[in-house]
Amino acid sequence: MSLRLSLALTVVLSLAPLTAIAATSVHADESAAKTKWISEALLEVKTPVFSFNYGGVPISQLLATWSNAKTEETALTGDRIRRTQRWTDPNTGLEVRMVSVEYRDFPAVEWTVYVANRGAQNTPLVENLRAIDTTLPVPESATLRTTRGDNYSAKSYEPLAFPLNATPQRFEPVGGRPSNGAWPYFNIDGGKQGFLLALGWPGQWEATFSAESNQVRVVGGQQTTHLVLKPGEEIRTPLVALLFWQRADWIEAQNLWRQWLIEHNLPRPGGKMLTPNTAIAVGDFPSTARGVIAALQQYIDNGIKVGYAWMDAGWYRIDDISKWIDSPGIGSWVPDPKRFPNGIREVSDFVHRNGMKFILWFEPERACEKSFLWEERPQWLLPWEPENKGYSHIRALDLGSPAPREWITDYISRFVTRDGLDVYRQDANADPLGAWKTGDAADRRGMTENLYVQGYLEFWDTLLRDHPHLLIDSCASGGRRNDLETVRRSVPLLRSDYQGPQLPEVGPKGWMTADVFDGNQGHTYGLSLWLPYYGTGEMSDDLYSFRSHLCPFNVVGTHGAYPDWAALRRRLADHEAVAGLAFRGDYYPLTPYDMLQTSWMAWEFYSPESGTGYLQAFRRANNVQPEIRLPLRGLDADSDYELTHRDNGTTVRKSGRELMTTGYTAYAAAPRTALLITFRKVPPLQ
C-alpha cells in the first residue's frame, strides 16, 4: 500500500537484552553473506537484480542473447572494489551497464544501472526501469522498518513498522522531493538478520516489498519510465545500497548503518571529517549588511563563540515583503544594491575576521516572475502543470538541459569565490514533479526527470570539484530531499522547517507549543536511526526546548529586547559537551516512540571506542511519573561507569552490567524537565 499517514503503523520498541558487543563491529558472518550474495545474485547474468521491459519484452529474457563484455574490476580508495558489467543489443545498439561497488570493510554493496542508446535510431520503448527487482532471504514474519519523511509536523521522522506478507507494502514521496512524506531508507528486519536498503534518487521514486516464503521481493526505482532513447542519450536508475546484518536486533543494525555512512558517504570538505558545530542566524529582515553585522557584533561583544554565521533568504531584490519567497530576486540572485551596497562580501569578510565561517541561502532551481531567468532566459524554464494551483508565477530551471545547467553552475561557482562562501545552502520550495511532467512527450514519460536528476548531481559535483573546501547544506522546505545521493554531497543543517520558535505564541514565554518541542524530540528519535549528521534551529532561552532540539549542528540565538546571554552560554555548553557523541557514537532509543504529553521519551548515544556517552530523558508536561528506569545498551559489562548530571553536577558510579540490566533511574521532580546525563568508563577501584 502507499505510505500515507493514516495507514502507517507506529513501531513498538522492545528493549534488547544485555549485550556487551559494540554495534559498530563488523561480524564475519555478515561479510560472508555479502560476498556470497554478490557472487550468486549481483554478478549472475541469468537473473539480473534490475529489470525493465524493452520493446515489450522483459530484459531478463533478452540479456542472454546480447553481447556481454567481460566484467571490469577496479580497486578504489577506501578498501572498495568497483565492477562494471555491460550488455549490448546487437540489433538496436542499446547498452545496459551496471556499475557496482563492494565495500571490503563493511558488509555493504551498491549499484547503479545505466541505459544508453549507442545506435543511430531511436530505441524501442524502455518501460518500468527498476534499479532493484530481486528477492532477499529473510525468515518468515519479517518486519519492514522505515520512518515517515519530513512533512512539516511533529510526526516527521516517526519510526514506522510494517509486517511483511504477500500483500505488497508500497512507498512513494510526494511531488518529486525524495523524503517528502516518505523515507527512501528501509530495514528488512528478520529478527536476528536482515538487510538495510537505500535508494539514492533526488526525484520521484517508488518501492514495494512483499514476502515470498522465506524471502522478500524488493522492487524499486524511478516511479515512471515509459520512453524511447534518442541516439546518444543515456538514462540511469537510482543508486541502490544494500547492507547485510546478522546481530542481536535491528537497533544494532542501524548503528552499523550509521558507521558505514560516516566512513564512506558523508562529505568531507577539504578532505576532513565533519565536526559538530553551531551557527547564529541573525539580522533584520529583509536583511541588510548593516543589520547583519550589527547583530553579529552584539554576539561577539557578549563573548558568544560559534562556528558559523548563517544568512538565510532575503538578501536579494524583494518588491513585496509579504511575498519574499516569491520575489523577482529568486531567479536573478543579485544582492539588493540598496541593502548590500558593497555586496555580500562585506558580510562574509566581517564573519571571517571574527573567526567564523559563512553560510548563504539560495534556491536556484526556481525562478519567479520579473526575475532575470523569467525575463531573459524563458526557454530554460519549465512551467508546472495547470493542476498545480499556486505555481503559475514560478518556473523550474531545467537542470537536465546543458545550457541552463552550465549557466547556474558557473554563476554559483563565481559567487562562492567572489563573496567568500564557506557553506552553500541550497533550498527547494516547490515539488518539481509537476514541472518535469510538462517537459515529457507521450513516448518520453520520465525522461525530463531522469535528465534533471543527472543534471542536479552534476551541478553539485562540479561545485565540489572546483571548491573542495565547500560544504553544501541541503534544504528542501526543511528535510524533504535527503536521499542517499544527496546525503553523499551535502548535509541537512535544517532537518525540518518544523522547529522552534515556529507555531502560534501560546507556549512558555510566549514562544512555542508542546507540539514543537516534543515533536522535535521525535525528530531526533527517528532521524538518528538513519542519519548521523543533521541540524536544526532553536532560538528559545528555555532549557527544555533547547534540549528537545539538541543535535550535531544547532542554529542558536536569542530573542526579545533583553537577550539572556547566560542562557545562551549554557545551551552552547550543553552542545559542546555531547554533540560529538550524537554524531560519531552509536544510538539507542531507550523508550518507545510516542507524542503523548503523559510520557517519558529517552535515548542514549555511546562511543565504545572512547568509553563515553550520554543519555537524554524528557519528562513531558502532563507526565505524573517523576522517575523512569532506563536500561542502557552497548556498554562494557565488566567495566564501571561514572554518570554526571549536567544540571546539578552530581555523579554516581555503576557497573556496565548493572546499567544494562537494572538500568539507570532518571528522576525529574517536576513535569516538563529535560535531563542530560553524561557518562564515561572509569578505571576500576583499587
Secondary structure, DSSP 8 states (H G I E B T S, - for coil): ----GGG--B----------S-TTS--HHHHHHHHHHIIIIIT-TTS-S-EEEETTEEHHHHGGGSEEEEEEEEEETTTEEEEEEEEE-TTT-EEEEEEEEEETTTTEEEEEEEEEE-SSS----EEEEESEEEEEE--SS-EEEEE--B-SSTTTT-EEEEE-SSS-EEE--STT-TTBSS-SEEEEE-SSEEEEEEEE-SS-EEEEEEE-SSEEEEEEEES--EE---TT-EEE--EEEEEEEESS-HHHHHHHHHHHHHHHTS--GGG-----EEEEE-S-SS--HHHHHHHHHHHHHTT---SEEEE-S-SB--S-GGGGGGSTTTTT--B-TTT-TT-THHHHHHHHHTT-EEEEEE-TTEEETTSHHHHH-GGGEE---TTSTT-TTEEEE-TTSHHHHHHHHHHHHHHHHHHT-SEEEE---S-THHHHHHT--TTEETHHHHHHHHHHHHHHHHHHHH-TT-EEEE-BTTBS---HHHHTT-B-SSS-S--BS-S-S-SGGGT--HHHHHHHHHHHHHHTTT-S--EEEE--S-HHHHHHH--SEEEE---SSS--HHHHHHHHHHHHHHHHHHHHSEEEE-S-----TT-EEEEEEEETTTTEEEEEEEE-TT----EEEE---S--TTSEEEEEETTT--EEEEEHHHHHHT-EEEE-SSSSEEEEEEEEEE----
